[in-house]
Amino acid sequence: MNNKDFIAGLASRSGYSLKETSDLMASLLEEMTQQWEEGNPICIQGFGVFEVKKKMERVSVSPLTKQRMLVPPKLILSYKPSSALKDKFK
């Protein structure tokens, strides 16, 4: 499913127009991004938790040259599904 299909399905379920639904989704994603930038996790009841985690720096070895490289630390977005959602897929 691509973004256009998702917006169309959401619009038909909610009764809003495609433009209104697209604007609502853009606003939602903008607010979520802002919260992640501030380091706040987002918990959606019945769906799960999205949070930004810091991955520490590490040493990596190239398999071809056997050269060791230092991989710098970085921030990653992680998702942990809720137990209710996990139960639906069992």
Stockholm file with secondary structure:
# STOCKHOLM 1.0

chainA/1-90         MNNKDFIAGLASRSGYSLKETSDLMASLLEEMTQQWEEGNPICIQGFGVFEVKKKMERVSVSPLTKQRMLVPPKLILSYKPSSALKDKFK
#=GR chainA/1-90 SS CCHHHHHHHHHHHHCCCHHHHHHHHHHHHHHHHHHHHTTCCEEETTTEEEEEEEECCEEEECTTTCCEEEECCEEEEEEEECHHHHHHTC
#=GC SS_cons        CCHHHHHHHHHHHHCCCHHHHHHHHHHHHHHHHHHHHTTCCEEETTTEEEEEEEECCEEEECTTTCCEEEECCEEEEEEEECHHHHHHTC
//
